[in-house]
Amino acid sequence: MGVWVVGNIGRERGKPWITIGVSYISYTSRWYFFDESVWLTLMVFCAGLTFDSFSKEWRRTPKKKKSFTRRLTVLFLCAILYCGLWSSYFYFNGKITDSNGDEIPVHEALHHFFTSPWWTDLKQSLYDTYVYAQHHGW
């Protein structure tokens, strides 16, 4: 599928079926070559050669340009997904070193922060400010 996706960039396109079939056939080379880099390289080379030789054709009509809002929406969703992946990586794998030199996982540190008296006092004072502003005006 990677060879097909990369092969469809630009002015050329092709169908993936022959490439997938050759990839499955050349995948059997893993029983002859035990080194993973050898049989994986052979499989990718065969798939690329097959796509280039038998499946690729010129794109006769240019692609229709997407609207600005659609492109912006796709870019925004990709940015959210990218930031979500990084933040979940740091949340589950990050460690914070405290003043004693002990390492604390980030998810435990955040849990302790949101249950700390400082946070509950801040939350209550912000709520009181909001209620005061609602009653007396902003």
N, CA, C and O atoms as CSV, one atom per row, in Angstrom:
chain,resi,resn,atom,element,x,y,z
A,1,MET,N,N,0.828,-1.195,0.000
A,1,MET,CA,C,0.000,0.000,0.000
A,1,MET,C,C,0.870,1.255,0.000
A,1,MET,O,O,0.489,2.270,-0.584
A,2,GLY,N,N,2.021,1.196,0.643
A,2,GLY,CA,C,2.910,2.352,0.660
A,2,GLY,C,C,3.435,2.684,-0.727
A,2,GLY,O,O,3.523,3.856,-1.094
A,3,VAL,N,N,3.782,1.666,-1.497
A,3,VAL,CA,C,4.257,1.892,-2.861
A,3,VAL,C,C,3.140,2.509,-3.698
A,3,VAL,O,O,3.397,3.404,-4.503
A,4,TRP,N,N,1.928,2.051,-3.520
A,4,TRP,CA,C,0.792,2.583,-4.271
A,4,TRP,C,C,0.502,4.033,-3.890
A,4,TRP,O,O,0.237,4.860,-4.763
A,5,VAL,N,N,0.550,4.350,-2.596
A,5,VAL,CA,C,0.287,5.722,-2.155
A,5,VAL,C,C,1.344,6.674,-2.706
A,5,VAL,O,O,1.007,7.743,-3.214
A,6,VAL,N,N,2.613,6.298,-2.609
A,6,VAL,CA,C,3.679,7.156,-3.110
A,6,VAL,C,C,3.632,7.229,-4.628
A,6,VAL,O,O,3.931,8.276,-5.202
A,7,GLY,N,N,3.262,6.139,-5.288
A,7,GLY,CA,C,3.193,6.133,-6.743
A,7,GLY,C,C,2.073,6.981,-7.303
A,7,GLY,O,O,2.138,7.383,-8.464
A,8,ASN,N,N,1.046,7.269,-6.520
A,8,ASN,CA,C,-0.078,8.082,-6.998
A,8,ASN,C,C,0.105,9.564,-6.743
A,8,ASN,O,O,-0.829,10.334,-6.970
A,9,ILE,N,N,1.260,9.995,-6.283
A,9,ILE,CA,C,1.517,11.413,-6.077
A,9,ILE,C,C,1.932,12.021,-7.412
A,9,ILE,O,O,2.763,11.457,-8.124
A,10,GLY,N,N,1.365,13.145,-7.741
A,10,GLY,CA,C,1.781,13.855,-8.944
A,10,GLY,C,C,0.912,13.537,-10.135
A,10,GLY,O,O,-0.303,13.380,-10.010
A,11,ARG,N,N,1.553,13.439,-11.316
A,11,ARG,CA,C,0.816,13.307,-12.567
A,11,ARG,C,C,0.569,11.870,-12.983
A,11,ARG,O,O,0.028,11.625,-14.061
A,12,GLU,N,N,0.955,10.918,-12.151
A,12,GLU,CA,C,0.767,9.510,-12.498
A,12,GLU,C,C,-0.141,8.848,-11.466
A,12,GLU,O,O,-0.213,9.276,-10.314
A,13,ARG,N,N,-0.826,7.805,-11.900
A,13,ARG,CA,C,-1.696,7.054,-11.007
A,13,ARG,C,C,-1.690,5.599,-11.450
A,13,ARG,O,O,-1.219,5.263,-12.536
A,14,GLY,N,N,-2.220,4.748,-10.589
A,14,GLY,CA,C,-2.275,3.337,-10.921
A,14,GLY,C,C,-3.174,2.589,-9.958
A,14,GLY,O,O,-3.547,3.094,-8.899
A,15,LYS,N,N,-3.508,1.382,-10.351
A,15,LYS,CA,C,-4.348,0.545,-9.510
A,15,LYS,C,C,-3.456,-0.289,-8.586
A,15,LYS,O,O,-2.361,-0.691,-8.979
A,16,PRO,N,N,-3.923,-0.550,-7.355
A,16,PRO,CA,C,-3.041,-1.213,-6.383
A,16,PRO,C,C,-3.032,-2.734,-6.476
A,16,PRO,O,O,-2.186,-3.355,-5.834
A,17,TRP,N,N,-3.909,-3.363,-7.225
A,17,TRP,CA,C,-4.129,-4.806,-7.105
A,17,TRP,C,C,-2.926,-5.630,-7.540
A,17,TRP,O,O,-2.564,-6.585,-6.854
A,18,ILE,N,N,-2.306,-5.291,-8.645
A,18,ILE,CA,C,-1.138,-6.060,-9.098
A,18,ILE,C,C,0.015,-5.884,-8.101
A,18,ILE,O,O,0.727,-6.839,-7.789
A,19,THR,N,N,0.184,-4.680,-7.616
A,19,THR,CA,C,1.263,-4.408,-6.659
A,19,THR,C,C,1.065,-5.181,-5.368
A,19,THR,O,O,2.020,-5.723,-4.812
A,20,ILE,N,N,-0.171,-5.233,-4.889
A,20,ILE,CA,C,-0.459,-5.993,-3.663
A,20,ILE,C,C,-0.215,-7.482,-3.883
A,20,ILE,O,O,0.339,-8.162,-3.020
A,21,GLY,N,N,-0.632,-7.981,-5.042
A,21,GLY,CA,C,-0.418,-9.400,-5.341
A,21,GLY,C,C,1.063,-9.761,-5.374
A,21,GLY,O,O,1.464,-10.782,-4.817
A,22,VAL,N,N,1.870,-8.938,-6.017
A,22,VAL,CA,C,3.315,-9.199,-6.080
A,22,VAL,C,C,3.935,-9.068,-4.692
A,22,VAL,O,O,4.873,-9.793,-4.360
A,23,SER,N,N,3.414,-8.146,-3.879
A,23,SER,CA,C,3.934,-8.011,-2.521
A,23,SER,C,C,3.680,-9.280,-1.715
A,23,SER,O,O,4.561,-9.738,-0.988
A,24,TYR,N,N,2.481,-9.852,-1.838
A,24,TYR,CA,C,2.193,-11.091,-1.123
A,24,TYR,C,C,3.046,-12.248,-1.628
A,24,TYR,O,O,3.499,-13.079,-0.841
A,25,ILE,N,N,3.261,-12.301,-2.929
A,25,ILE,CA,C,4.085,-13.383,-3.486
A,25,ILE,C,C,5.539,-13.238,-3.032
A,25,ILE,O,O,6.171,-14.220,-2.642
A,26,SER,N,N,6.071,-12.001,-3.082
A,26,SER,CA,C,7.468,-11.810,-2.677
A,26,SER,C,C,7.637,-11.856,-1.162
A,26,SER,O,O,8.762,-11.962,-0.673
A,27,TYR,N,N,6.540,-11.779,-0.412
A,27,TYR,CA,C,6.613,-11.918,1.044
A,27,TYR,C,C,7.078,-13.319,1.450
A,27,TYR,O,O,7.646,-13.509,2.525
A,28,THR,N,N,6.831,-14.284,0.581
A,28,THR,CA,C,7.263,-15.659,0.881
A,28,THR,C,C,8.785,-15.788,0.917
A,28,THR,O,O,9.308,-16.799,1.385
A,29,SER,N,N,9.498,-14.775,0.428
A,29,SER,CA,C,10.965,-14.839,0.473
A,29,SER,C,C,11.496,-14.759,1.898
A,29,SER,O,O,12.683,-14.992,2.126
A,30,ARG,N,N,10.652,-14.440,2.839
A,30,ARG,CA,C,11.120,-14.368,4.226
A,30,ARG,C,C,11.500,-15.743,4.774
A,30,ARG,O,O,12.227,-15.831,5.764
A,31,TRP,N,N,11.013,-16.826,4.137
A,31,TRP,CA,C,11.402,-18.166,4.574
A,31,TRP,C,C,12.748,-18.588,3.988
A,31,TRP,O,O,13.342,-19.570,4.433
A,32,TYR,N,N,13.238,-17.834,2.973
A,32,TYR,CA,C,14.531,-18.135,2.380
A,32,TYR,C,C,15.631,-17.221,2.904
A,32,TYR,O,O,16.783,-17.634,3.036
A,33,PHE,N,N,15.267,-15.974,3.201
A,33,PHE,CA,C,16.226,-15.007,3.732
A,33,PHE,C,C,15.790,-14.671,5.157
A,33,PHE,O,O,14.746,-14.055,5.367
A,34,PHE,N,N,16.593,-15.079,6.123
A,34,PHE,CA,C,16.198,-14.902,7.522
A,34,PHE,C,C,16.459,-13.487,8.037
A,34,PHE,O,O,15.891,-13.071,9.047
A,35,ASP,N,N,17.312,-12.759,7.343
A,35,ASP,CA,C,17.567,-11.385,7.744
A,35,ASP,C,C,16.400,-10.516,7.276
A,35,ASP,O,O,16.058,-10.496,6.094
A,36,GLU,N,N,15.801,-9.802,8.220
A,36,GLU,CA,C,14.595,-9.034,7.909
A,36,GLU,C,C,14.851,-7.936,6.886
A,36,GLU,O,O,13.993,-7.663,6.047
A,37,SER,N,N,16.003,-7.310,6.943
A,37,SER,CA,C,16.279,-6.221,6.010
A,37,SER,C,C,16.376,-6.732,4.573
A,37,SER,O,O,16.047,-5.999,3.641
A,38,VAL,N,N,16.816,-7.955,4.380
A,38,VAL,CA,C,16.960,-8.501,3.028
A,38,VAL,C,C,15.603,-8.787,2.417
A,38,VAL,O,O,15.318,-8.317,1.316
A,39,TRP,N,N,14.750,-9.553,3.107
A,39,TRP,CA,C,13.476,-9.902,2.486
A,39,TRP,C,C,12.528,-8.714,2.406
A,39,TRP,O,O,11.700,-8.654,1.498
A,40,LEU,N,N,12.631,-7.756,3.346
A,40,LEU,CA,C,11.787,-6.568,3.275
A,40,LEU,C,C,12.218,-5.683,2.100
A,40,LEU,O,O,11.372,-5.131,1.396
A,41,THR,N,N,13.521,-5.549,1.891
A,41,THR,CA,C,14.019,-4.782,0.745
A,41,THR,C,C,13.606,-5.436,-0.557
A,41,THR,O,O,13.199,-4.750,-1.495
A,42,LEU,N,N,13.706,-6.756,-0.629
A,42,LEU,CA,C,13.302,-7.482,-1.831
A,42,LEU,C,C,11.812,-7.300,-2.113
A,42,LEU,O,O,11.418,-7.118,-3.265
A,43,MET,N,N,10.988,-7.348,-1.076
A,43,MET,CA,C,9.553,-7.193,-1.250
A,43,MET,C,C,9.202,-5.783,-1.730
A,43,MET,O,O,8.374,-5.626,-2.628
A,44,VAL,N,N,9.818,-4.764,-1.145
A,44,VAL,CA,C,9.549,-3.380,-1.553
A,44,VAL,C,C,10.052,-3.139,-2.972
A,44,VAL,O,O,9.378,-2.473,-3.757
A,45,PHE,N,N,11.213,-3.663,-3.309
A,45,PHE,CA,C,11.745,-3.500,-4.661
A,45,PHE,C,C,10.827,-4.143,-5.696
A,45,PHE,O,O,10.550,-3.547,-6.737
A,46,CYS,N,N,10.356,-5.356,-5.414
A,46,CYS,CA,C,9.454,-6.040,-6.354
A,46,CYS,C,C,8.131,-5.286,-6.494
A,46,CYS,O,O,7.599,-5.164,-7.597
A,47,ALA,N,N,7.605,-4.787,-5.391
A,47,ALA,CA,C,6.347,-4.033,-5.452
A,47,ALA,C,C,6.530,-2.741,-6.232
A,47,ALA,O,O,5.677,-2.389,-7.047
A,48,GLY,N,N,7.618,-2.033,-6.000
A,48,GLY,CA,C,7.870,-0.787,-6.726
A,48,GLY,C,C,8.077,-1.023,-8.212
A,48,GLY,O,O,7.554,-0.275,-9.039
A,49,LEU,N,N,8.835,-2.054,-8.558
A,49,LEU,CA,C,9.072,-2.372,-9.960
A,49,LEU,C,C,7.778,-2.782,-10.659
A,49,LEU,O,O,7.546,-2.403,-11.806
A,50,THR,N,N,6.941,-3.549,-9.977
A,50,THR,CA,C,5.667,-3.972,-10.554
A,50,THR,C,C,4.749,-2.778,-10.771
A,50,THR,O,O,4.119,-2.663,-11.822
A,51,PHE,N,N,4.666,-1.886,-9.785
A,51,PHE,CA,C,3.806,-0.716,-9.946
A,51,PHE,C,C,4.308,0.149,-11.091
A,51,PHE,O,O,3.517,0.640,-11.896
A,52,ASP,N,N,5.620,0.335,-11.166
A,52,ASP,CA,C,6.191,1.190,-12.203
A,52,ASP,C,C,6.022,0.576,-13.591
A,52,ASP,O,O,5.802,1.305,-14.558
A,53,SER,N,N,6.119,-0.732,-13.708
A,53,SER,CA,C,6.095,-1.388,-15.018
A,53,SER,C,C,4.694,-1.712,-15.509
A,53,SER,O,O,4.417,-1.559,-16.699
A,54,PHE,N,N,3.800,-2.155,-14.627
A,54,PHE,CA,C,2.525,-2.700,-15.094
A,54,PHE,C,C,1.295,-1.881,-14.703
A,54,PHE,O,O,0.267,-1.973,-15.375
A,55,SER,N,N,1.371,-1.099,-13.654
A,55,SER,CA,C,0.163,-0.471,-13.149
A,55,SER,C,C,0.095,1.025,-13.397
A,55,SER,O,O,-0.996,1.595,-13.427
A,56,LYS,N,N,1.227,1.664,-13.575
A,56,LYS,CA,C,1.270,3.127,-13.632
A,56,LYS,C,C,0.805,3.630,-14.991
A,56,LYS,O,O,1.149,3.068,-16.030
A,57,GLU,N,N,0.011,4.708,-14.963
A,57,GLU,CA,C,-0.421,5.371,-16.185
A,57,GLU,C,C,-0.510,6.871,-15.907
A,57,GLU,O,O,-0.526,7.298,-14.753
A,58,TRP,N,N,-0.568,7.656,-16.971
A,58,TRP,CA,C,-0.634,9.104,-16.806
A,58,TRP,C,C,-2.013,9.517,-16.336
A,58,TRP,O,O,-3.021,8.946,-16.751
A,59,ARG,N,N,-2.051,10.514,-15.467
A,59,ARG,CA,C,-3.315,11.102,-15.029
A,59,ARG,C,C,-3.717,12.107,-16.102
A,59,ARG,O,O,-3.083,13.152,-16.252
A,60,ARG,N,N,-4.776,11.788,-16.851
A,60,ARG,CA,C,-5.146,12.605,-18.002
A,60,ARG,C,C,-5.862,13.897,-17.610
A,60,ARG,O,O,-5.721,14.914,-18.290
A,61,THR,N,N,-6.614,13.863,-16.540
A,61,THR,CA,C,-7.312,15.071,-16.092
A,61,THR,C,C,-6.720,15.505,-14.761
A,61,THR,O,O,-6.460,14.670,-13.894
A,62,PRO,N,N,-6.505,16.799,-14.593
A,62,PRO,CA,C,-5.954,17.241,-13.301
A,62,PRO,C,C,-6.977,17.082,-12.189
A,62,PRO,O,O,-8.186,17.091,-12.424
A,63,LYS,N,N,-6.470,16.936,-10.982
A,63,LYS,CA,C,-7.366,16.807,-9.836
A,63,LYS,C,C,-8.101,18.117,-9.607
A,63,LYS,O,O,-7.559,19.198,-9.840
A,64,LYS,N,N,-9.347,18.007,-9.145
A,64,LYS,CA,C,-10.101,19.206,-8.821
A,64,LYS,C,C,-9.560,19.799,-7.523
A,64,LYS,O,O,-9.266,19.084,-6.566
A,65,LYS,N,N,-9.438,21.112,-7.519
A,65,LYS,CA,C,-8.919,21.780,-6.335
A,65,LYS,C,C,-10.010,21.820,-5.267
A,65,LYS,O,O,-11.154,22.179,-5.546
A,66,LYS,N,N,-9.646,21.451,-4.059
A,66,LYS,CA,C,-10.589,21.454,-2.941
A,66,LYS,C,C,-10.810,22.887,-2.472
A,66,LYS,O,O,-9.981,23.765,-2.712
A,67,SER,N,N,-11.923,23.112,-1.810
A,67,SER,CA,C,-12.219,24.446,-1.309
A,67,SER,C,C,-11.269,24.805,-0.162
A,67,SER,O,O,-10.656,23.935,0.456
A,68,PHE,N,N,-11.168,26.095,0.098
A,68,PHE,CA,C,-10.270,26.570,1.136
A,68,PHE,C,C,-10.682,26.047,2.502
A,68,PHE,O,O,-9.825,25.669,3.302
A,69,THR,N,N,-11.984,26.018,2.782
A,69,THR,CA,C,-12.441,25.553,4.097
A,69,THR,C,C,-12.160,24.067,4.282
A,69,THR,O,O,-11.824,23.633,5.384
A,70,ARG,N,N,-12.291,23.291,3.227
A,70,ARG,CA,C,-11.996,21.856,3.345
A,70,ARG,C,C,-10.509,21.624,3.598
A,70,ARG,O,O,-10.146,20.800,4.438
A,71,ARG,N,N,-9.654,22.338,2.885
A,71,ARG,CA,C,-8.214,22.197,3.097
A,71,ARG,C,C,-7.830,22.641,4.499
A,71,ARG,O,O,-6.995,22.009,5.146
A,72,LEU,N,N,-8.437,23.730,4.972
A,72,LEU,CA,C,-8.146,24.224,6.305
A,72,LEU,C,C,-8.640,23.250,7.369
A,72,LEU,O,O,-7.973,23.043,8.383
A,73,THR,N,N,-9.812,22.652,7.140
A,73,THR,CA,C,-10.354,21.665,8.078
A,73,THR,C,C,-9.455,20.439,8.161
A,73,THR,O,O,-9.177,19.949,9.255
A,74,VAL,N,N,-9.000,19.943,7.024
A,74,VAL,CA,C,-8.114,18.772,7.012
A,74,VAL,C,C,-6.799,19.100,7.714
A,74,VAL,O,O,-6.287,18.285,8.482
A,75,LEU,N,N,-6.253,20.283,7.456
A,75,LEU,CA,C,-5.012,20.691,8.110
A,75,LEU,C,C,-5.207,20.809,9.618
A,75,LEU,O,O,-4.342,20.395,10.390
A,76,PHE,N,N,-6.326,21.364,10.039
A,76,PHE,CA,C,-6.622,21.512,11.461
A,76,PHE,C,C,-6.778,20.143,12.137
A,76,PHE,O,O,-6.261,19.934,13.234
A,77,LEU,N,N,-7.485,19.216,11.488
A,77,LEU,CA,C,-7.663,17.873,12.058
A,77,LEU,C,C,-6.331,17.126,12.142
A,77,LEU,O,O,-6.077,16.416,13.115
A,78,CYS,N,N,-5.489,17.282,11.133
A,78,CYS,CA,C,-4.168,16.643,11.185
A,78,CYS,C,C,-3.321,17.233,12.302
A,78,CYS,O,O,-2.594,16.506,12.979
A,79,ALA,N,N,-3.405,18.551,12.503
A,79,ALA,CA,C,-2.648,19.190,13.582
A,79,ALA,C,C,-3.141,18.712,14.942
A,79,ALA,O,O,-2.339,18.484,15.848
A,80,ILE,N,N,-4.467,18.558,15.092
A,80,ILE,CA,C,-5.014,18.048,16.349
A,80,ILE,C,C,-4.539,16.615,16.600
A,80,ILE,O,O,-4.156,16.268,17.717
A,81,LEU,N,N,-4.566,15.795,15.563
A,81,LEU,CA,C,-4.104,14.417,15.701
A,81,LEU,C,C,-2.622,14.370,16.061
A,81,LEU,O,O,-2.221,13.588,16.922
A,82,TYR,N,N,-1.815,15.189,15.419
A,82,TYR,CA,C,-0.376,15.243,15.696
A,82,TYR,C,C,-0.116,15.675,17.133
A,82,TYR,O,O,0.674,15.048,17.839
A,83,CYS,N,N,-0.776,16.738,17.567
A,83,CYS,CA,C,-0.591,17.216,18.947
A,83,CYS,C,C,-1.115,16.204,19.959
A,83,CYS,O,O,-0.543,16.045,21.037
A,84,GLY,N,N,-2.206,15.519,19.611
A,84,GLY,CA,C,-2.737,14.496,20.505
A,84,GLY,C,C,-1.791,13.324,20.678
A,84,GLY,O,O,-1.653,12.790,21.779
A,85,LEU,N,N,-1.139,12.922,19.596
A,85,LEU,CA,C,-0.176,11.826,19.700
A,85,LEU,C,C,1.015,12.220,20.573
A,85,LEU,O,O,1.444,11.434,21.418
A,86,TRP,N,N,1.556,13.431,20.379
A,86,TRP,CA,C,2.687,13.870,21.192
A,86,TRP,C,C,2.299,14.019,22.657
A,86,TRP,O,O,3.044,13.612,23.549
A,87,SER,N,N,1.128,14.606,22.901
A,87,SER,CA,C,0.733,14.812,24.300
A,87,SER,C,C,0.463,13.484,24.997
A,87,SER,O,O,0.796,13.330,26.171
A,88,SER,N,N,-0.137,12.518,24.292
A,88,SER,CA,C,-0.354,11.219,24.936
A,88,SER,C,C,0.970,10.497,25.173
A,88,SER,O,O,1.110,9.771,26.157
A,89,TYR,N,N,1.943,10.691,24.279
A,89,TYR,CA,C,3.258,10.097,24.501
A,89,TYR,C,C,3.879,10.669,25.771
A,89,TYR,O,O,4.371,9.918,26.613
A,90,PHE,N,N,3.861,11.999,25.915
A,90,PHE,CA,C,4.448,12.609,27.108
A,90,PHE,C,C,3.653,12.283,28.360
A,90,PHE,O,O,4.232,12.130,29.435
A,91,TYR,N,N,2.334,12.174,28.239
A,91,TYR,CA,C,1.505,11.884,29.402
A,91,TYR,C,C,1.820,10.501,29.963
A,91,TYR,O,O,1.936,10.339,31.177
A,92,PHE,N,N,1.958,9.504,29.090
A,92,PHE,CA,C,2.157,8.137,29.562
A,92,PHE,C,C,3.625,7.754,29.737
A,92,PHE,O,O,3.921,6.844,30.512
A,93,ASN,N,N,4.556,8.414,29.045
A,93,ASN,CA,C,5.958,8.004,29.102
A,93,ASN,C,C,6.883,9.023,29.756
A,93,ASN,O,O,8.036,8.707,30.050
A,94,GLY,N,N,6.395,10.244,29.988
A,94,GLY,CA,C,7.253,11.281,30.555
A,94,GLY,C,C,7.462,11.108,32.045
A,94,GLY,O,O,6.628,10.539,32.750
A,95,LYS,N,N,8.585,11.608,32.503
A,95,LYS,CA,C,8.906,11.548,33.931
A,95,LYS,C,C,9.373,12.924,34.373
A,95,LYS,O,O,10.049,13.633,33.628
A,96,ILE,N,N,9.006,13.294,35.593
A,96,ILE,CA,C,9.415,14.561,36.187
A,96,ILE,C,C,10.290,14.239,37.384
A,96,ILE,O,O,9.962,13.366,38.187
A,97,THR,N,N,11.410,14.951,37.502
A,97,THR,CA,C,12.312,14.753,38.633
A,97,THR,C,C,12.007,15.822,39.678
A,97,THR,O,O,12.039,17.017,39.385
A,98,ASP,N,N,11.710,15.377,40.906
A,98,ASP,CA,C,11.399,16.343,41.966
A,98,ASP,C,C,12.681,16.804,42.657
A,98,ASP,O,O,13.783,16.441,42.244
A,99,SER,N,N,12.527,17.609,43.713
A,99,SER,CA,C,13.693,18.188,44.384
A,99,SER,C,C,14.540,17.138,45.099
A,99,SER,O,O,15.720,17.377,45.359
A,100,ASN,N,N,13.963,15.986,45.419
A,100,ASN,CA,C,14.716,14.917,46.075
A,100,ASN,C,C,15.457,14.021,45.083
A,100,ASN,O,O,16.229,13.153,45.491
A,101,GLY,N,N,15.228,14.224,43.784
A,101,GLY,CA,C,15.869,13.399,42.772
A,101,GLY,C,C,15.044,12.185,42.371
A,101,GLY,O,O,15.507,11.355,41.590
A,102,ASP,N,N,13.824,12.072,42.897
A,102,ASP,CA,C,12.961,10.955,42.535
A,102,ASP,C,C,12.249,11.265,41.219
A,102,ASP,O,O,11.861,12.405,40.964
A,103,GLU,N,N,12.084,10.239,40.395
A,103,GLU,CA,C,11.371,10.405,39.132
A,103,GLU,C,C,9.915,10.013,39.328
A,103,GLU,O,O,9.611,8.935,39.839
A,104,ILE,N,N,9.021,10.900,38.915
A,104,ILE,CA,C,7.582,10.675,39.044
A,104,ILE,C,C,6.985,10.705,37.646
A,104,ILE,O,O,7.261,11.634,36.887
A,105,PRO,N,N,6.168,9.705,37.279
A,105,PRO,CA,C,5.515,9.742,35.972
A,105,PRO,C,C,4.603,10.966,35.853
A,105,PRO,O,O,4.024,11.420,36.841
A,106,VAL,N,N,4.484,11.489,34.639
A,106,VAL,CA,C,3.698,12.700,34.403
A,106,VAL,C,C,2.237,12.490,34.768
A,106,VAL,O,O,1.609,13.385,35.334
A,107,HIS,N,N,1.683,11.317,34.453
A,107,HIS,CA,C,0.258,11.107,34.744
A,107,HIS,C,C,-0.007,11.112,36.248
A,107,HIS,O,O,-1.068,11.565,36.679
A,108,GLU,N,N,0.931,10.619,37.056
A,108,GLU,CA,C,0.754,10.697,38.505
A,108,GLU,C,C,0.935,12.120,39.008
A,108,GLU,O,O,0.220,12.551,39.913
A,109,ALA,N,N,1.887,12.861,38.432
A,109,ALA,CA,C,2.113,14.241,38.852
A,109,ALA,C,C,0.894,15.108,38.545
A,109,ALA,O,O,0.519,15.961,39.350
A,110,LEU,N,N,0.274,14.894,37.383
A,110,LEU,CA,C,-0.939,15.657,37.053
A,110,LEU,C,C,-2.098,15.290,37.976
A,110,LEU,O,O,-2.878,16.155,38.376
A,111,HIS,N,N,-2.207,14.015,38.309
A,111,HIS,CA,C,-3.271,13.597,39.238
A,111,HIS,C,C,-3.069,14.253,40.603
A,111,HIS,O,O,-4.022,14.740,41.210
A,112,HIS,N,N,-1.830,14.262,41.077
A,112,HIS,CA,C,-1.551,14.892,42.368
A,112,HIS,C,C,-1.775,16.400,42.311
A,112,HIS,O,O,-2.227,16.998,43.288
A,113,PHE,N,N,-1.460,17.018,41.169
A,113,PHE,CA,C,-1.666,18.452,41.032
A,113,PHE,C,C,-3.151,18.810,41.102
A,113,PHE,O,O,-3.532,19.755,41.792
A,114,PHE,N,N,-3.984,18.058,40.391
A,114,PHE,CA,C,-5.413,18.380,40.371
A,114,PHE,C,C,-6.133,17.991,41.658
A,114,PHE,O,O,-7.269,18.415,41.873
A,115,THR,N,N,-5.507,17.204,42.508
A,115,THR,CA,C,-6.100,16.904,43.819
A,115,THR,C,C,-5.423,17.673,44.943
A,115,THR,O,O,-5.751,17.460,46.110
A,116,SER,N,N,-4.491,18.557,44.624
A,116,SER,CA,C,-3.767,19.303,45.659
A,116,SER,C,C,-4.637,20.423,46.229
A,116,SER,O,O,-5.550,20.899,45.554
A,117,PRO,N,N,-4.367,20.843,47.455
A,117,PRO,CA,C,-5.122,21.944,48.057
A,117,PRO,C,C,-4.932,23.260,47.299
A,117,PRO,O,O,-5.858,24.069,47.240
A,118,TRP,N,N,-3.756,23.487,46.724
A,118,TRP,CA,C,-3.534,24.710,45.968
A,118,TRP,C,C,-4.498,24.808,44.800
A,118,TRP,O,O,-5.089,25.864,44.571
A,119,TRP,N,N,-4.663,23.713,44.055
A,119,TRP,CA,C,-5.553,23.725,42.892
A,119,TRP,C,C,-7.008,23.886,43.320
A,119,TRP,O,O,-7.753,24.633,42.685
A,120,THR,N,N,-7.422,23.208,44.373
A,120,THR,CA,C,-8.818,23.334,44.803
A,120,THR,C,C,-9.100,24.752,45.301
A,120,THR,O,O,-10.189,25.275,45.065
A,121,ASP,N,N,-8.134,25.392,45.989
A,121,ASP,CA,C,-8.314,26.789,46.410
A,121,ASP,C,C,-8.395,27.724,45.206
A,121,ASP,O,O,-9.233,28.625,45.171
A,122,LEU,N,N,-7.526,27.510,44.221
A,122,LEU,CA,C,-7.561,28.339,43.025
A,122,LEU,C,C,-8.875,28.171,42.274
A,122,LEU,O,O,-9.466,29.149,41.817
A,123,LYS,N,N,-9.324,26.937,42.150
A,123,LYS,CA,C,-10.577,26.663,41.466
A,123,LYS,C,C,-11.740,27.328,42.183
A,123,LYS,O,O,-12.622,27.895,41.538
A,124,GLN,N,N,-11.753,27.266,43.496
A,124,GLN,CA,C,-12.835,27.887,44.267
A,124,GLN,C,C,-12.792,29.409,44.153
A,124,GLN,O,O,-13.840,30.044,44.032
A,125,SER,N,N,-11.601,30.003,44.189
A,125,SER,CA,C,-11.506,31.464,44.073
A,125,SER,C,C,-11.912,31.936,42.677
A,125,SER,O,O,-12.534,32.990,42.548
A,126,LEU,N,N,-11.575,31.183,41.634
A,126,LEU,CA,C,-12.025,31.533,40.290
A,126,LEU,C,C,-13.543,31.428,40.169
A,126,LEU,O,O,-14.176,32.258,39.517
A,127,TYR,N,N,-14.118,30.417,40.793
A,127,TYR,CA,C,-15.574,30.271,40.775
A,127,TYR,C,C,-16.230,31.423,41.539
A,127,TYR,O,O,-17.230,31.979,41.086
A,128,ASP,N,N,-15.667,31.781,42.699
A,128,ASP,CA,C,-16.217,32.900,43.468
A,128,ASP,C,C,-16.127,34.206,42.680
A,128,ASP,O,O,-17.051,35.018,42.719
A,129,THR,N,N,-15.028,34.410,41.970
A,129,THR,CA,C,-14.887,35.605,41.131
A,129,THR,C,C,-15.935,35.619,40.033
A,129,THR,O,O,-16.507,36.668,39.736
A,130,TYR,N,N,-16.192,34.479,39.433
A,130,TYR,CA,C,-17.198,34.370,38.378
A,130,TYR,C,C,-18.586,34.684,38.920
A,130,TYR,O,O,-19.346,35.424,38.295
A,131,VAL,N,N,-18.920,34.124,40.082
A,131,VAL,CA,C,-20.228,34.378,40.680
A,131,VAL,C,C,-20.356,35.852,41.056
A,131,VAL,O,O,-21.413,36.443,40.837
A,132,TYR,N,N,-19.317,36.459,41.613
A,132,TYR,CA,C,-19.339,37.873,41.975
A,132,TYR,C,C,-19.545,38.742,40.737
A,132,TYR,O,O,-20.321,39.697,40.761
A,133,ALA,N,N,-18.826,38.396,39.630
A,133,ALA,CA,C,-18.960,39.157,38.411
A,133,ALA,C,C,-20.345,38.991,37.784
A,133,ALA,O,O,-20.864,39.927,37.176
A,134,GLN,N,N,-20.933,37.832,37.924
A,134,GLN,CA,C,-22.289,37.630,37.412
A,134,GLN,C,C,-23.295,38.465,38.196
A,134,GLN,O,O,-24.252,38.987,37.625
A,135,HIS,N,N,-23.085,38.589,39.475
A,135,HIS,CA,C,-24.028,39.310,40.330
A,135,HIS,C,C,-23.820,40.827,40.256
A,135,HIS,O,O,-24.793,41.575,40.166
A,136,HIS,N,N,-22.582,41.283,40.293
A,136,HIS,CA,C,-22.279,42.716,40.353
A,136,HIS,C,C,-21.872,43.304,38.997
A,136,HIS,O,O,-21.716,44.520,38.881
A,137,GLY,N,N,-21.702,42.486,38.002
A,137,GLY,CA,C,-21.307,42.977,36.680
A,137,GLY,C,C,-19.823,42.830,36.445
A,137,GLY,O,O,-19.018,42.801,37.376
A,138,TRP,N,N,-19.497,42.741,35.214
A,138,TRP,CA,C,-18.100,42.544,34.840
A,138,TRP,C,C,-17.362,43.851,34.882
A,138,TRP,O,O,-16.165,43.893,34.597
